[in-house]
Amino acid sequence: MHENQFQNLSRKINDRSARVGVIGLGYVGLPLALEFAKSGYDVYGIDLNEDKISQLKQFNSYISDVHKEELVRFVGKNFYPTTEYSYIQELDCISICVPTPLTKSQEPDMSFILSALEQIKKYVHPGILITLESTTYPGTTEEIIQAELENEGYYAGENYFLCFSPERVDPGNKKFNTKNTPKVIGGVTKQCTNIGTMLYEQIIDRMVPVSSPKVAEMSKLLENTFRSVNIAFINEMAMLCDKLGIDVWETIEAASTKPFGYMPFTPGPGIGGHCIPLDPMYLAWKAKGENFYSRYIDLAQEINKSMPNYVIGKVAEALNAHTKPINGSKVLILGMAYKPNINDLRESPGLEIYELLKKKGAKVFYHDPHAQSFLDNNNEKVNSIDYDSESLLSFDAVIMVTNHSFYNLTEVFNESKIIIDTRNAFKDFSDEKIYKIGDTLNNNSEIVFS
Ligand SMILES: NC(=O)c1ccc[n+]([C@@H]2O[C@H](COP(=O)([O-])OP(=O)(O)OC[C@H]3O[C@@H](n4cnc5c(N)ncnc54)[C@H](O)[C@@H]3O)[C@@H](O)[C@H]2O)c1
Protein backbone atom coordinates (compact mmCIF):
# COMPACT_ATOMS: atom_id res chain seq x y z
CA MET A 1 0.00 0.00 0.00
CA HIS A 2 1.28 3.42 -0.80
CA GLU A 3 2.14 5.00 2.53
CA ASN A 4 0.61 8.25 1.35
CA GLN A 5 -2.78 6.54 0.77
CA PHE A 6 -2.73 5.37 4.39
CA GLN A 7 -1.61 8.79 5.63
CA ASN A 8 -4.16 10.54 3.49
CA LEU A 9 -7.10 8.46 4.76
CA SER A 10 -5.87 8.66 8.38
CA ARG A 11 -5.76 12.43 8.14
CA LYS A 12 -9.26 12.58 6.67
CA ILE A 13 -10.63 10.25 9.34
CA ASN A 14 -9.06 12.31 12.09
CA ASP A 15 -10.08 15.71 10.79
CA ARG A 16 -13.61 14.49 9.89
CA SER A 17 -13.20 15.33 6.22
CA ALA A 18 -13.54 11.63 5.26
CA ARG A 19 -16.81 10.98 3.45
CA VAL A 20 -18.49 7.87 4.72
CA GLY A 21 -20.99 5.60 3.00
CA VAL A 22 -23.30 3.02 4.56
CA ILE A 23 -24.88 0.52 2.19
CA GLY A 24 -28.17 -0.92 3.46
CA LEU A 25 -30.12 1.28 5.89
CA GLY A 26 -31.88 -1.33 8.02
CA TYR A 27 -31.68 -2.21 11.70
CA VAL A 28 -27.87 -2.19 11.44
CA GLY A 29 -27.05 0.37 8.77
CA LEU A 30 -29.34 3.22 9.83
CA PRO A 31 -28.09 3.52 13.44
CA LEU A 32 -24.50 3.17 12.15
CA ALA A 33 -24.95 5.92 9.56
CA LEU A 34 -26.40 8.19 12.25
CA GLU A 35 -23.45 7.53 14.58
CA PHE A 36 -21.08 8.65 11.82
CA ALA A 37 -23.25 11.71 11.16
CA LYS A 38 -23.36 12.52 14.89
CA SER A 39 -19.61 12.52 15.08
CA GLY A 40 -19.36 15.05 12.29
CA TYR A 41 -18.78 13.08 9.09
CA ASP A 42 -20.64 13.61 5.85
CA VAL A 43 -22.53 10.34 5.46
CA TYR A 44 -24.21 8.89 2.39
CA GLY A 45 -26.72 6.16 3.17
CA ILE A 46 -27.35 4.02 0.11
CA ASP A 47 -30.39 1.74 0.04
CA LEU A 48 -32.23 0.30 -2.95
CA ASN A 49 -35.56 0.51 -1.16
CA GLU A 50 -37.05 3.74 -2.50
CA ASP A 51 -39.77 3.79 0.13
CA LYS A 52 -37.20 3.75 2.96
CA ILE A 53 -35.21 6.55 1.34
CA SER A 54 -38.30 8.66 0.88
CA GLN A 55 -39.37 7.98 4.50
CA LEU A 56 -35.96 9.13 5.72
CA LYS A 57 -36.10 12.25 3.59
CA GLN A 58 -39.39 13.07 5.30
CA PHE A 59 -37.71 12.42 8.68
CA ASN A 60 -39.82 9.32 9.29
CA SER A 61 -38.10 6.47 11.08
CA TYR A 62 -38.97 2.84 10.39
CA ILE A 63 -36.64 1.52 13.13
CA SER A 64 -37.88 1.63 16.74
CA ASP A 65 -34.47 2.63 18.13
CA VAL A 66 -34.09 5.59 15.76
CA HIS A 67 -36.08 8.68 16.70
CA LYS A 68 -37.53 11.31 14.42
CA GLU A 69 -35.54 14.06 16.18
CA GLU A 70 -32.28 12.39 15.11
CA LEU A 71 -33.44 12.34 11.50
CA VAL A 72 -34.53 15.98 11.69
CA ARG A 73 -31.08 16.84 13.06
CA PHE A 74 -29.01 15.09 10.41
CA VAL A 75 -30.94 14.26 7.23
CA GLY A 76 -30.02 16.77 4.54
CA LYS A 77 -27.44 18.39 6.86
CA ASN A 78 -24.67 15.80 6.87
CA PHE A 79 -26.64 12.56 6.34
CA TYR A 80 -27.84 11.99 2.81
CA PRO A 81 -30.09 8.98 2.20
CA THR A 82 -30.07 7.95 -1.45
CA THR A 83 -30.67 5.06 -3.84
CA GLU A 84 -27.69 6.19 -5.93
CA TYR A 85 -24.59 4.05 -5.80
CA SER A 86 -22.57 6.49 -7.90
CA TYR A 87 -21.82 8.58 -4.78
CA ILE A 88 -19.25 5.91 -3.95
CA GLN A 89 -16.93 7.64 -6.43
CA GLU A 90 -16.58 10.45 -3.89
CA LEU A 91 -16.54 8.38 -0.72
CA ASP A 92 -13.47 7.48 1.34
CA CYS A 93 -14.98 4.65 3.38
CA ILE A 94 -17.98 2.38 2.87
CA SER A 95 -19.61 -0.08 5.25
CA ILE A 96 -21.81 -2.81 3.82
CA CYS A 97 -24.85 -3.69 5.95
CA VAL A 98 -27.11 -5.60 3.56
CA PRO A 99 -29.17 -8.64 4.60
CA THR A 100 -27.72 -12.15 4.72
CA PRO A 101 -30.79 -14.41 4.88
CA LEU A 102 -31.08 -18.12 4.15
CA THR A 103 -32.36 -19.65 0.93
CA LYS A 104 -35.38 -21.98 1.03
CA SER A 105 -32.99 -24.89 1.44
CA GLN A 106 -31.45 -23.20 4.53
CA GLU A 107 -28.21 -22.24 2.81
CA PRO A 108 -26.49 -18.80 2.92
CA ASP A 109 -28.12 -16.37 0.53
CA MET A 110 -25.26 -14.22 -0.72
CA SER A 111 -27.37 -12.46 -3.34
CA PHE A 112 -27.58 -9.13 -1.43
CA ILE A 113 -23.83 -8.98 -0.85
CA LEU A 114 -23.20 -9.91 -4.48
CA SER A 115 -25.60 -7.31 -5.85
CA ALA A 116 -24.08 -4.62 -3.62
CA LEU A 117 -20.65 -5.70 -4.82
CA GLU A 118 -21.69 -5.42 -8.48
CA GLN A 119 -22.53 -1.77 -7.86
CA ILE A 120 -19.44 -1.11 -5.75
CA LYS A 121 -17.23 -2.47 -8.55
CA LYS A 122 -18.47 0.28 -10.86
CA TYR A 123 -17.43 3.07 -8.51
CA VAL A 124 -14.55 1.68 -6.45
CA HIS A 125 -11.38 3.79 -6.50
CA PRO A 126 -7.86 3.55 -5.07
CA GLY A 127 -7.43 4.28 -1.38
CA ILE A 128 -11.05 3.49 -0.37
CA LEU A 129 -11.77 1.54 2.82
CA ILE A 130 -14.44 -1.15 2.42
CA THR A 131 -15.81 -2.83 5.53
CA LEU A 132 -18.29 -5.68 5.39
CA GLU A 133 -20.59 -5.73 8.42
CA SER A 134 -23.22 -8.25 7.29
CA THR A 135 -23.10 -11.46 9.31
CA THR A 136 -21.76 -14.26 7.16
CA TYR A 137 -19.73 -17.48 7.09
CA PRO A 138 -15.98 -17.33 7.75
CA GLY A 139 -14.13 -16.67 4.52
CA THR A 140 -16.71 -14.43 2.82
CA THR A 141 -14.64 -11.23 2.92
CA GLU A 142 -11.64 -12.83 1.27
CA GLU A 143 -13.38 -15.42 -0.92
CA ILE A 144 -16.03 -13.09 -2.31
CA ILE A 145 -15.19 -9.40 -1.86
CA GLN A 146 -11.41 -9.57 -2.11
CA ALA A 147 -11.53 -12.09 -4.97
CA GLU A 148 -14.16 -10.19 -6.99
CA LEU A 149 -12.35 -6.87 -6.63
CA GLU A 150 -9.09 -8.47 -7.72
CA ASN A 151 -10.77 -9.20 -11.05
CA GLU A 152 -11.18 -5.44 -11.35
CA GLY A 153 -7.52 -4.72 -10.54
CA TYR A 154 -8.11 -3.87 -6.89
CA TYR A 155 -5.81 -5.62 -4.43
CA ALA A 156 -6.71 -5.47 -0.76
CA GLY A 157 -3.92 -3.96 1.28
CA GLU A 158 -2.21 -2.73 -1.89
CA ASN A 159 -4.48 -0.18 -3.52
CA TYR A 160 -7.48 -0.24 -1.22
CA PHE A 161 -8.32 -1.34 2.35
CA LEU A 162 -10.65 -4.24 3.21
CA CYS A 163 -12.00 -5.32 6.63
CA PHE A 164 -14.74 -7.36 8.20
CA SER A 165 -16.36 -5.92 11.30
CA PRO A 166 -19.47 -7.69 12.58
CA GLU A 167 -22.36 -5.69 13.91
CA ARG A 168 -23.58 -6.59 17.38
CA VAL A 169 -26.47 -4.16 17.72
CA ASP A 170 -29.29 -5.53 19.86
CA PRO A 171 -32.48 -3.76 18.75
CA GLY A 172 -34.53 -2.52 21.69
CA ASN A 173 -31.62 -2.77 24.16
CA LYS A 174 -31.72 0.38 26.27
CA LYS A 175 -28.28 -0.12 27.80
CA PHE A 176 -26.14 -1.24 24.87
CA ASN A 177 -26.28 0.52 21.51
CA THR A 178 -24.06 0.86 18.45
CA LYS A 179 -21.71 3.25 20.27
CA ASN A 180 -21.11 1.53 23.59
CA THR A 181 -20.98 -2.06 22.34
CA PRO A 182 -17.36 -3.13 21.73
CA LYS A 183 -16.79 -3.93 18.06
CA VAL A 184 -14.50 -6.58 16.59
CA ILE A 185 -12.62 -5.81 13.38
CA GLY A 186 -10.24 -7.83 11.22
CA GLY A 187 -8.54 -6.53 8.09
CA VAL A 188 -6.95 -8.43 5.23
CA THR A 189 -3.62 -6.84 6.20
CA LYS A 190 -2.41 -5.20 9.40
CA GLN A 191 -2.68 -1.82 7.77
CA CYS A 192 -6.29 -2.56 6.74
CA THR A 193 -7.08 -3.45 10.36
CA ASN A 194 -5.39 -0.29 11.58
CA ILE A 195 -7.23 2.06 9.26
CA GLY A 196 -10.56 0.29 9.87
CA THR A 197 -10.02 0.51 13.63
CA MET A 198 -9.13 4.18 13.28
CA LEU A 199 -12.40 4.91 11.47
CA TYR A 200 -14.69 3.01 13.83
CA GLU A 201 -12.89 4.33 16.91
CA GLN A 202 -14.35 7.71 16.07
CA ILE A 203 -17.85 6.42 16.78
CA ILE A 204 -17.45 3.28 18.90
CA ASP A 205 -16.17 3.41 22.48
CA ARG A 206 -14.03 0.28 22.21
CA MET A 207 -12.69 -1.46 19.13
CA VAL A 208 -11.33 -5.01 19.29
CA PRO A 209 -8.86 -5.62 16.45
CA VAL A 210 -8.21 -9.27 15.51
CA SER A 211 -5.70 -10.86 13.19
CA SER A 212 -7.90 -11.56 10.15
CA PRO A 213 -11.36 -11.09 8.63
CA LYS A 214 -11.99 -14.81 9.23
CA VAL A 215 -11.55 -14.47 13.00
CA ALA A 216 -13.93 -11.50 12.97
CA GLU A 217 -16.48 -13.43 10.88
CA MET A 218 -16.18 -16.48 13.10
CA SER A 219 -16.45 -14.47 16.33
CA LYS A 220 -19.90 -13.22 15.32
CA LEU A 221 -21.09 -16.73 14.52
CA LEU A 222 -19.61 -18.05 17.76
CA GLU A 223 -21.55 -15.44 19.75
CA ASN A 224 -24.86 -16.17 18.11
CA THR A 225 -24.44 -19.94 18.01
CA PHE A 226 -23.64 -19.76 21.74
CA ARG A 227 -26.98 -18.03 22.25
CA SER A 228 -28.88 -20.44 20.06
CA VAL A 229 -27.45 -23.47 21.88
CA ASN A 230 -28.07 -22.01 25.34
CA ILE A 231 -31.61 -20.96 24.47
CA ALA A 232 -32.26 -24.46 23.14
CA PHE A 233 -30.87 -25.96 26.32
CA ILE A 234 -33.12 -23.89 28.57
CA ASN A 235 -36.09 -24.54 26.27
CA GLU A 236 -35.45 -28.25 26.68
CA MET A 237 -35.18 -27.78 30.45
CA ALA A 238 -38.54 -25.99 30.38
CA MET A 239 -40.17 -28.93 28.61
CA LEU A 240 -38.48 -31.34 31.00
CA CYS A 241 -39.62 -29.36 34.04
CA ASP A 242 -43.16 -29.59 32.70
CA LYS A 243 -42.84 -33.34 32.72
CA LEU A 244 -41.28 -33.42 36.16
CA GLY A 245 -43.83 -31.11 37.70
CA ILE A 246 -41.27 -28.43 38.52
CA ASP A 247 -41.51 -24.71 37.79
CA VAL A 248 -38.56 -23.95 35.47
CA TRP A 249 -38.77 -20.20 36.16
CA GLU A 250 -38.35 -20.59 39.88
CA THR A 251 -35.57 -23.09 39.20
CA ILE A 252 -33.73 -20.60 36.96
CA GLU A 253 -34.08 -17.88 39.58
CA ALA A 254 -32.57 -20.17 42.17
CA ALA A 255 -29.69 -21.28 39.91
CA SER A 256 -28.98 -17.66 38.97
CA THR A 257 -27.95 -16.85 42.52
CA LYS A 258 -24.70 -18.74 41.87
CA PRO A 259 -22.19 -15.90 41.49
CA PHE A 260 -19.87 -17.83 39.16
CA GLY A 261 -20.08 -20.51 36.48
CA TYR A 262 -23.75 -19.95 35.62
CA MET A 263 -25.34 -17.59 33.14
CA PRO A 264 -29.13 -17.41 33.10
CA PHE A 265 -31.05 -17.95 29.87
CA THR A 266 -34.83 -18.03 29.79
CA PRO A 267 -37.17 -20.24 27.80
CA GLY A 268 -39.70 -18.79 25.37
CA PRO A 269 -42.01 -19.48 22.44
CA GLY A 270 -39.06 -19.95 20.04
CA ILE A 271 -36.35 -17.84 18.46
CA GLY A 272 -36.77 -14.99 16.01
CA GLY A 273 -35.14 -12.01 14.36
CA HIS A 274 -32.54 -11.85 11.64
CA CYS A 275 -29.71 -13.32 13.75
CA ILE A 276 -30.19 -16.25 16.13
CA PRO A 277 -32.31 -18.45 13.83
CA LEU A 278 -30.05 -17.77 10.82
CA ASP A 279 -26.45 -17.19 11.80
CA PRO A 280 -25.70 -20.69 13.15
CA MET A 281 -26.92 -22.09 9.83
CA TYR A 282 -24.21 -20.09 8.06
CA LEU A 283 -21.65 -21.82 10.21
CA ALA A 284 -23.24 -25.25 9.78
CA TRP A 285 -23.19 -24.74 6.00
CA LYS A 286 -19.52 -23.80 6.00
CA ALA A 287 -18.73 -26.74 8.28
CA LYS A 288 -20.49 -29.20 5.95
CA GLY A 289 -18.24 -28.00 3.13
CA GLU A 290 -15.36 -29.34 5.23
CA ASN A 291 -17.21 -32.59 5.93
CA PHE A 292 -17.78 -31.49 9.49
CA TYR A 293 -21.26 -31.82 10.98
CA SER A 294 -22.00 -29.59 13.91
CA ARG A 295 -24.42 -31.57 16.02
CA TYR A 296 -24.87 -28.75 18.54
CA ILE A 297 -26.09 -26.38 15.84
CA ASP A 298 -28.55 -28.87 14.37
CA LEU A 299 -29.91 -29.98 17.72
CA ALA A 300 -30.33 -26.40 18.96
CA GLN A 301 -32.16 -25.54 15.76
CA GLU A 302 -34.46 -28.54 16.12
CA ILE A 303 -35.37 -27.77 19.74
CA ASN A 304 -35.85 -24.04 19.21
CA LYS A 305 -38.00 -24.63 16.15
CA SER A 306 -40.19 -27.07 18.09
CA MET A 307 -41.19 -24.42 20.64
CA PRO A 308 -44.22 -23.01 18.76
CA ASN A 309 -45.61 -26.57 18.64
CA TYR A 310 -45.02 -26.92 22.35
CA VAL A 311 -46.91 -23.66 22.93
CA ILE A 312 -49.81 -25.03 20.86
CA GLY A 313 -49.79 -28.09 23.13
CA LYS A 314 -50.18 -25.72 26.10
CA VAL A 315 -53.03 -23.89 24.39
CA ALA A 316 -54.79 -27.20 23.67
CA GLU A 317 -54.34 -28.29 27.27
CA ALA A 318 -55.63 -25.02 28.67
CA LEU A 319 -58.70 -25.01 26.44
CA ASN A 320 -59.29 -28.68 27.10
CA ALA A 321 -59.41 -27.99 30.83
CA HIS A 322 -62.32 -25.69 30.03
CA THR A 323 -63.92 -28.36 27.81
CA LYS A 324 -63.07 -26.54 24.62
CA PRO A 325 -61.18 -27.69 21.54
CA ILE A 326 -58.79 -25.42 19.64
CA ASN A 327 -61.08 -25.84 16.65
CA GLY A 328 -63.57 -22.99 16.75
CA SER A 329 -62.05 -21.25 19.77
CA LYS A 330 -61.41 -17.52 19.63
CA VAL A 331 -57.79 -16.83 20.50
CA LEU A 332 -55.87 -13.57 20.94
CA ILE A 333 -52.10 -13.42 20.55
CA LEU A 334 -50.50 -10.55 22.47
CA GLY A 335 -47.18 -9.43 21.00
CA MET A 336 -46.14 -10.60 17.54
CA ALA A 337 -42.60 -9.11 17.28
CA TYR A 338 -39.91 -11.61 18.15
CA LYS A 339 -38.90 -9.81 21.33
CA PRO A 340 -40.26 -7.10 23.63
CA ASN A 341 -40.53 -3.44 22.68
CA ILE A 342 -39.41 -3.66 19.06
CA ASN A 343 -41.28 -3.93 15.76
CA ASP A 344 -39.22 -6.67 14.10
CA LEU A 345 -41.40 -9.57 12.92
CA ARG A 346 -38.71 -11.44 11.04
CA GLU A 347 -38.75 -15.17 11.89
CA SER A 348 -40.95 -14.38 14.88
CA PRO A 349 -42.29 -17.54 16.55
CA GLY A 350 -45.60 -15.67 17.01
CA LEU A 351 -46.16 -15.91 13.27
CA GLU A 352 -45.85 -19.67 13.41
CA ILE A 353 -48.09 -19.92 16.46
CA TYR A 354 -50.64 -17.88 14.51
CA GLU A 355 -50.45 -20.23 11.50
CA LEU A 356 -50.56 -23.40 13.61
CA LEU A 357 -53.66 -22.21 15.47
CA LYS A 358 -55.39 -21.28 12.22
CA LYS A 359 -54.56 -24.67 10.76
CA LYS A 360 -56.25 -26.26 13.75
CA GLY A 361 -59.39 -24.25 13.15
CA ALA A 362 -59.03 -21.51 15.78
CA LYS A 363 -60.29 -17.99 15.11
CA VAL A 364 -57.01 -16.19 15.70
CA PHE A 365 -56.46 -12.48 16.27
CA TYR A 366 -53.39 -10.58 17.32
CA HIS A 367 -52.41 -7.36 18.97
CA ASP A 368 -49.01 -5.70 18.81
CA PRO A 369 -48.48 -2.01 19.59
CA HIS A 370 -45.29 -1.97 17.50
CA ALA A 371 -46.18 -4.17 14.53
CA GLN A 372 -49.45 -3.09 12.96
CA SER A 373 -49.74 -5.82 10.32
CA PHE A 374 -48.07 -8.81 8.71
CA LEU A 375 -48.56 -11.04 5.67
CA ASP A 376 -49.75 -14.55 6.52
CA ASN A 377 -48.71 -17.73 4.70
CA ASN A 378 -51.35 -17.04 2.05
CA ASN A 379 -49.88 -13.59 1.52
CA GLU A 380 -52.94 -12.00 3.06
CA LYS A 381 -52.55 -8.94 5.26
CA VAL A 382 -53.44 -9.50 8.90
CA ASN A 383 -53.96 -6.37 10.99
CA SER A 384 -53.34 -5.94 14.69
CA ILE A 385 -56.67 -5.48 16.46
CA ASP A 386 -57.51 -3.16 19.32
CA TYR A 387 -58.80 -4.66 22.49
CA ASP A 388 -60.21 -3.37 25.76
CA SER A 389 -61.31 -4.86 29.05
CA GLU A 390 -64.68 -5.84 27.61
CA SER A 391 -63.46 -7.43 24.40
CA LEU A 392 -60.79 -9.45 26.20
CA LEU A 393 -63.58 -11.49 27.78
CA SER A 394 -64.82 -12.54 24.36
CA PHE A 395 -61.67 -14.59 23.76
CA ASP A 396 -61.53 -18.20 24.85
CA ALA A 397 -57.79 -17.88 25.38
CA VAL A 398 -55.15 -15.14 25.38
CA ILE A 399 -51.54 -16.07 24.56
CA MET A 400 -48.76 -13.80 25.79
CA VAL A 401 -46.21 -14.40 23.04
CA THR A 402 -44.17 -11.22 23.45
CA ASN A 403 -44.38 -9.25 26.67
CA HIS A 404 -44.08 -5.68 25.39
CA SER A 405 -43.97 -3.24 28.31
CA PHE A 406 -47.06 -1.65 26.73
CA TYR A 407 -49.25 -4.38 28.21
CA ASN A 408 -51.25 -3.67 31.32
CA LEU A 409 -50.85 -7.10 32.88
CA THR A 410 -53.45 -6.48 35.59
CA GLU A 411 -56.05 -5.62 32.95
CA VAL A 412 -55.15 -8.65 30.83
CA PHE A 413 -55.17 -10.87 33.91
CA ASN A 414 -58.48 -9.60 35.25
CA GLU A 415 -60.39 -9.70 31.98
CA SER A 416 -59.10 -12.88 30.30
CA LYS A 417 -60.64 -16.31 30.69
CA ILE A 418 -57.44 -18.28 30.12
CA ILE A 419 -53.88 -17.00 29.70
CA ILE A 420 -51.10 -19.00 28.10
CA ASP A 421 -47.91 -17.27 29.22
CA THR A 422 -44.80 -18.03 27.16
CA ARG A 423 -42.56 -15.48 28.94
CA ASN A 424 -43.43 -15.74 32.62
CA ALA A 425 -44.86 -12.25 32.29
CA PHE A 426 -47.55 -13.07 34.85
CA LYS A 427 -45.14 -14.34 37.48
CA ASP A 428 -46.65 -12.04 40.10
CA PHE A 429 -50.17 -13.33 39.46
CA SER A 430 -51.02 -16.72 40.72
CA ASP A 431 -54.20 -18.23 39.46
CA GLU A 432 -55.30 -21.43 37.83
CA LYS A 433 -56.21 -19.60 34.64
CA ILE A 434 -52.54 -18.97 33.85
CA TYR A 435 -50.76 -21.70 31.91
CA LYS A 436 -47.05 -20.96 31.82
CA ILE A 437 -44.61 -22.80 29.62
CA GLY A 438 -42.16 -24.73 31.78
CA ASP A 439 -44.58 -24.78 34.67
CA THR A 440 -46.33 -27.45 36.61
CA LEU A 441 -49.79 -26.02 36.97
CA ASN A 442 -52.55 -27.68 34.94
CA ASN A 443 -49.95 -29.28 32.79
CA ASN A 444 -50.23 -32.26 30.51
CA SER A 445 -48.84 -30.67 27.34
CA GLU A 446 -47.22 -32.99 24.89
CA ILE A 447 -43.78 -32.10 23.59
CA VAL A 448 -44.06 -32.23 19.81
CA PHE A 449 -40.97 -31.80 17.68
CA SER A 450 -41.76 -30.27 14.31
N1 LIG B 1 -31.01 -6.95 12.93
C1 LIG B 1 -30.09 -7.21 13.82
O1 LIG B 1 -30.35 -7.18 15.00
C2 LIG B 1 -28.65 -7.52 13.41
C3 LIG B 1 -27.68 -7.54 14.41
C4 LIG B 1 -26.37 -7.81 14.06
C5 LIG B 1 -26.06 -8.12 12.74
N2 LIG B 1 -27.03 -8.12 11.78
C6 LIG B 1 -26.63 -8.40 10.40
O2 LIG B 1 -26.56 -7.17 9.69
C7 LIG B 1 -26.98 -7.36 8.33
C8 LIG B 1 -28.12 -6.42 8.01
O3 LIG B 1 -29.22 -6.76 8.86
P1 LIG B 1 -30.43 -5.78 9.11
O4 LIG B 1 -31.20 -6.36 10.23
O5 LIG B 1 -29.96 -4.39 9.20
O6 LIG B 1 -31.24 -5.98 7.74
P2 LIG B 1 -32.42 -5.05 7.20
O7 LIG B 1 -33.22 -5.92 6.30
O8 LIG B 1 -33.10 -4.36 8.32
O9 LIG B 1 -31.67 -3.94 6.36
C9 LIG B 1 -30.96 -4.22 5.20
C10 LIG B 1 -31.18 -3.08 4.23
O10 LIG B 1 -30.38 -3.33 3.08
C11 LIG B 1 -31.10 -2.90 1.94
N3 LIG B 1 -30.54 -3.55 0.77
C12 LIG B 1 -30.71 -4.82 0.33
N4 LIG B 1 -29.96 -5.05 -0.73
C13 LIG B 1 -29.29 -3.91 -1.00
C14 LIG B 1 -28.35 -3.53 -1.97
N5 LIG B 1 -27.92 -4.39 -2.90
N6 LIG B 1 -27.89 -2.27 -1.94
C15 LIG B 1 -28.30 -1.39 -1.00
N7 LIG B 1 -29.18 -1.70 -0.05
C16 LIG B 1 -29.66 -2.94 -0.04
C17 LIG B 1 -32.53 -3.25 2.25
O11 LIG B 1 -33.44 -2.48 1.50
C18 LIG B 1 -32.60 -2.94 3.76
O12 LIG B 1 -33.05 -1.63 3.99
C19 LIG B 1 -27.33 -8.83 8.21
O13 LIG B 1 -26.20 -9.52 7.74
C20 LIG B 1 -27.62 -9.25 9.63
O14 LIG B 1 -27.38 -10.62 9.83
C21 LIG B 1 -28.32 -7.81 12.09
The ligand as a Gaussian input file, in Angstrom:
#p B3LYP/6-31G(d) Opt

LIG

0 1
 N      -31.010000      -6.950000      12.933000
 C      -30.087000      -7.206000      13.815000
 O      -30.353000      -7.177000      15.003000
 C      -28.655000      -7.520000      13.408000
 C      -27.677000      -7.536000      14.409000
 C      -26.375000      -7.811000      14.065000
 C      -26.059000      -8.118000      12.743000
 N      -27.027000      -8.123000      11.780000
 C      -26.627000      -8.403000      10.400000
 O      -26.562000      -7.169000       9.695000
 C      -26.977000      -7.357000       8.328000
 C      -28.125000      -6.415000       8.015000
 O      -29.220000      -6.758000       8.857000
 P      -30.430000      -5.778000       9.113000
 O      -31.202000      -6.364000      10.231000
 O      -29.962000      -4.386000       9.204000
 O      -31.245000      -5.979000       7.737000
 P      -32.424000      -5.049000       7.195000
 O      -33.224000      -5.923000       6.301000
 O      -33.096000      -4.363000       8.323000
 O      -31.673000      -3.941000       6.357000
 C      -30.958000      -4.216000       5.204000
 C      -31.176000      -3.082000       4.226000
 O      -30.379000      -3.332000       3.079000
 C      -31.098000      -2.895000       1.939000
 N      -30.536000      -3.553000       0.769000
 C      -30.715000      -4.818000       0.334000
 N      -29.958000      -5.051000      -0.735000
 C      -29.292000      -3.911000      -1.001000
 C      -28.355000      -3.525000      -1.966000
 N      -27.916000      -4.386000      -2.895000
 N      -27.890000      -2.273000      -1.936000
 C      -28.295000      -1.388000      -0.995000
 N      -29.176000      -1.698000      -0.050000
 C      -29.665000      -2.943000      -0.037000
 C      -32.531000      -3.245000       2.247000
 O      -33.436000      -2.481000       1.495000
 C      -32.605000      -2.940000       3.758000
 O      -33.051000      -1.627000       3.994000
 C      -27.327000      -8.833000       8.209000
 O      -26.205000      -9.516000       7.741000
 C      -27.616000      -9.248000       9.630000
 O      -27.377000     -10.616000       9.831000
 C      -28.322000      -7.809000      12.091000

